[in-house]
Amino acid sequence: MTRYFAVVYLDSFISADKGDVIGAGEFYFKCNGKRYPDKGVIKLKQDQLFDPEPNPVFWTVIADDDDVKEIKLDFEVWEDDIGRDDKFIDEEIKVPLKITQQNLELKGKKKDCSLKVVLKISETQIW
């Protein structure tokens, strides 16, 4: 049995559509249900780049290859609205459980936004 530590870092986000008629869009992101930011939203104007430094940890897991052969990542990008929020990205990616580092780019349904994340999977002795 080999144990792996997987971490997803939020790299950047840009949207050609601010999502709101007036002012800036209020965005938040989810990976496997984990929300970023935990509270509040990220206000962005049309075509404004969100590029946090250092890149925040978005989601983590420790798994062993006896139980799991791949990691499922369910990404969502939401724009906060009064009443019902708009979903800009809803994409599921499956990645084999092995040592890797990948840069992933997820595009909106209308190709109007781009979420970039970094996935790192490494072997670990932690349990």
Secondary structure, DSSP 8 states (H G I E B T S, - for coil): --EEEEEEEEEEEEES--SSSSS-EEEEEEETTEEESSSS-EEE-TT-EE--SS--EEEEEEEETTT-SEEEEEEEEEE--SSS-EEEEEEEEEEESSSEEEEEEEE-TTS-EEEEEEEEEEE----
